[in-house]
Amino acid sequence: MGVILWIIAIVLFLAIIGLGWETFFTGVLKGADKIGITPIIKNITDSTRGTINDILSDSSQATIENTLNFNS
């Protein structure tokens, strides 16, 4: 069972990297709309999208601060 979860996680990670996270989540929403579970998936993708945006902005800010401190 653990091996199957690792394979699924790796495939999802590679799909997100290959498509880009915005395209990946948009595709998930379109697929959920076709099968009729849009509200559940929309909540999950919106919260995940917000978390990813926070992580990216925090890492960008940290990189800028590190660069400014290094150049000073």
MOTAWO-V976893 format. One record per pair of residues at least 12 apart in sequence whose ideal C-beta (glycine too) atoms are under 10 Angstrom apart, sorted by the first residue. I is the first residue (numbers start at 1). GAP is how many residues later the second one is. D is the distance in whole Angstrom. If there is no record, write none. Layout:
I;GAP;D / I;GAP;D
This chain:
12;12;9 / 15;12;9 / 15;13;10 / 16;36;9 / 21;27;9 / 21;28;8 / 21;31;6 / 21;32;10 / 21;35;9 / 22;27;8 / 22;30;9 / 24;21;9 / 24;24;10 / 25;16;9 / 25;17;10 / 25;19;9 / 25;20;5 / 25;21;9 / 25;23;7 / 25;24;6 / 25;27;9 / 26;19;9 / 26;23;10 / 28;13;6 / 28;14;9 / 28;16;9 / 28;17;6 / 28;20;9 / 29;12;6 / 29;13;6 / 29;15;10 / 29;16;6 / 29;17;9 / 32;12;9 / 32;13;8
